[in-house]
Amino acid sequence: MHVTIRTAVSVDDYRELIREYTDWCRARYVHDRWFVDAAFGHQSLDAELQNLPAAYGPPNGKTLVATIGDQIHGACAYRRLSDEVCEMKRLFVPARFQGHGIGRRLGEAIMAAASGDGYTLMRLDTASRLTEAIALYKSLGFRDRAPYHQYPDDLMPHIVFMERELGEPLSISD
């Protein structure tokens, strides 16, 4: 299986993956639907999906997709927070494609792309319930940090904030 990581040509494919991601979150956390809906609502996900090129395209960001043949198997993006800091967003590999290292490869590729674009620090936030994602981020060298933006008070205890200097070598975290 040969996975290719490339810059997204069209945001439509990425948009469909993000919709699949939100559906997956709602199904996986059906008993915590309030949290999923509140988090995506706070992030203005619907508006984000309507304006993906501005959020995750040049000059404010970049979107990468992982493909096998013509089929997209995952995606990840970053967006600009400042001249030196960017934020990883929406790393997602559908369950049917997991277990082949695609998420790791996307994470490594998005960090390399951001570093190549002049960023020195990458941040991210994720839900504390996404334990597999947190383990991946830690294995990619991300470390916990204080919140760098605010969610509603009822969500804050459930959000994990992380960051990683770009350009430093990858090392496996405990």
C-alpha positions as CSV (number, residue, x, y, z in Angstrom):
1,M,0.0,0.0,0.0
2,H,1.6,3.2,-1.2
3,V,0.4,6.3,0.7
4,T,1.0,9.7,-0.9
5,I,0.8,12.9,1.2
6,R,0.2,16.0,-0.9
7,T,-1.3,19.5,-0.7
8,A,-5.0,19.4,-1.2
9,V,-6.1,20.5,-4.7
10,S,-9.7,21.0,-3.7
11,V,-11.2,21.8,-0.4
12,D,-14.3,19.7,-1.3
13,D,-12.6,16.4,-0.4
14,Y,-11.3,17.9,2.9
15,R,-14.8,19.3,3.6
16,E,-16.3,15.8,3.2
17,L,-13.7,14.3,5.6
18,I,-14.5,16.9,8.2
19,R,-18.2,16.2,7.9
20,E,-17.4,12.5,8.4
21,Y,-15.2,13.4,11.4
22,T,-18.1,15.3,13.0
23,D,-20.5,12.4,12.4
24,W,-17.9,10.0,13.9
25,C,-17.6,12.2,17.0
26,R,-21.3,12.3,17.4
27,A,-21.6,8.6,17.0
28,R,-18.7,7.7,19.3
29,Y,-19.7,10.1,22.0
30,V,-23.5,9.7,21.7
31,H,-23.8,10.0,25.5
32,D,-21.8,13.2,25.5
33,R,-23.5,14.8,22.5
34,W,-23.8,18.1,24.4
35,F,-20.0,18.3,24.4
36,V,-19.5,17.5,20.7
37,D,-22.2,20.0,19.7
38,A,-20.9,22.7,22.1
39,A,-17.3,22.3,20.9
40,F,-18.1,22.4,17.2
41,G,-20.5,25.2,17.8
42,H,-17.9,27.2,19.6
43,Q,-15.5,26.6,16.8
44,S,-18.1,27.8,14.3
45,L,-17.6,24.6,12.3
46,D,-20.4,25.3,9.8
47,A,-18.8,28.7,8.9
48,E,-15.4,27.1,8.8
49,L,-16.6,24.5,6.3
50,Q,-18.1,27.2,4.1
51,N,-14.8,29.2,4.1
52,L,-12.1,26.5,4.1
53,P,-9.8,28.1,1.6
54,A,-9.5,31.3,3.7
55,A,-8.9,29.3,6.9
56,Y,-6.6,26.5,5.7
57,G,-5.2,27.8,2.4
58,P,-2.4,30.1,1.5
59,P,-1.4,32.5,2.9
60,N,-3.1,31.6,6.2
61,G,-2.6,27.9,6.2
62,K,-2.2,24.6,4.4
63,T,-4.2,21.5,3.9
64,L,-2.7,18.1,3.2
65,V,-4.4,14.9,2.2
66,A,-3.2,11.3,2.3
67,T,-4.1,9.3,-0.8
68,I,-3.8,5.8,-2.0
69,G,-4.4,5.9,-5.7
70,D,-7.2,8.4,-6.3
71,Q,-8.9,7.8,-2.9
72,I,-8.4,10.2,0.0
73,H,-7.6,8.2,3.2
74,G,-7.0,11.2,5.6
75,A,-6.3,14.9,6.0
76,C,-4.8,17.5,8.2
77,A,-4.4,21.2,8.1
78,Y,-2.7,24.1,9.9
79,R,-3.7,27.7,10.2
80,R,-1.8,30.8,11.1
81,L,-2.0,32.2,14.6
82,S,0.9,34.6,14.3
83,D,4.0,35.0,12.1
84,E,5.8,32.3,14.1
85,V,3.0,30.2,15.5
86,C,0.4,28.0,13.7
87,E,-2.3,25.6,14.8
88,M,-2.8,22.0,13.7
89,K,-6.4,21.4,12.8
90,R,-8.6,18.5,11.9
91,L,-6.2,15.6,11.7
92,F,-8.5,12.8,10.7
93,V,-8.2,9.3,9.3
94,P,-11.5,7.5,8.9
95,A,-11.8,4.2,10.9
96,R,-11.8,2.1,7.7
97,F,-8.3,3.4,6.9
98,Q,-6.7,3.4,10.4
99,G,-3.9,1.1,11.5
100,H,-1.5,1.9,8.6
101,G,0.3,4.9,10.1
102,I,-1.5,7.4,7.9
103,G,-2.3,9.7,10.9
104,R,1.4,9.7,12.0
105,R,2.5,10.4,8.4
106,L,0.0,13.3,8.1
107,G,1.2,14.7,11.5
108,E,4.8,14.6,10.4
109,A,4.0,16.1,7.0
110,I,2.0,19.0,8.4
111,M,4.7,19.8,10.9
112,A,7.3,19.7,8.1
113,A,5.1,21.9,5.8
114,A,4.6,24.5,8.6
115,S,8.3,24.5,9.4
116,G,9.1,25.0,5.7
117,D,6.6,27.9,5.6
118,G,8.6,29.6,8.4
119,Y,6.6,28.7,11.5
120,T,8.6,27.8,14.6
121,L,5.8,26.5,16.9
122,M,2.7,24.4,16.3
123,R,-0.2,24.3,18.8
124,L,-3.3,22.2,18.9
125,D,-6.3,21.6,21.1
126,T,-8.3,18.4,21.3
127,A,-10.9,16.8,23.5
128,S,-9.7,14.9,26.5
129,R,-11.9,12.0,25.4
130,L,-9.9,11.6,22.2
131,T,-7.3,9.5,23.9
132,E,-5.9,7.9,20.7
133,A,-5.3,11.3,19.2
134,I,-3.6,12.6,22.4
135,A,-1.3,9.5,22.3
136,L,-0.4,10.2,18.7
137,Y,0.3,13.9,19.4
138,K,2.5,13.0,22.3
139,S,4.4,10.5,20.2
140,L,4.9,13.3,17.7
141,G,6.6,15.4,20.4
142,F,3.7,17.6,21.5
143,R,3.6,18.6,25.1
144,D,0.7,19.8,27.3
145,R,0.5,23.6,27.7
146,A,-1.7,26.2,29.2
147,P,-4.8,27.2,27.2
148,Y,-4.0,29.6,24.3
149,H,-7.6,30.4,23.6
150,Q,-10.8,30.3,25.5
151,Y,-13.7,27.9,25.2
152,P,-16.9,28.3,27.2
153,D,-16.5,27.5,30.9
154,D,-18.3,24.2,30.7
155,L,-16.0,22.9,28.0
156,M,-12.6,24.1,29.3
157,P,-12.2,21.1,31.7
158,H,-12.6,18.8,28.7
159,I,-10.0,20.4,26.4
160,V,-6.4,19.5,26.2
161,F,-4.0,22.1,24.8
162,M,-0.6,21.1,23.4
163,E,2.3,22.5,21.5
164,R,5.6,21.5,19.8
165,E,8.5,23.4,18.6
166,L,9.0,22.9,14.9
167,G,12.3,21.8,13.5
168,E,13.2,19.7,16.6
169,P,13.7,16.0,16.0
170,L,10.8,13.5,16.8
171,S,11.2,11.5,19.9
172,I,8.9,9.0,21.5
173,S,7.1,10.4,24.6
174,D,6.4,8.3,27.6
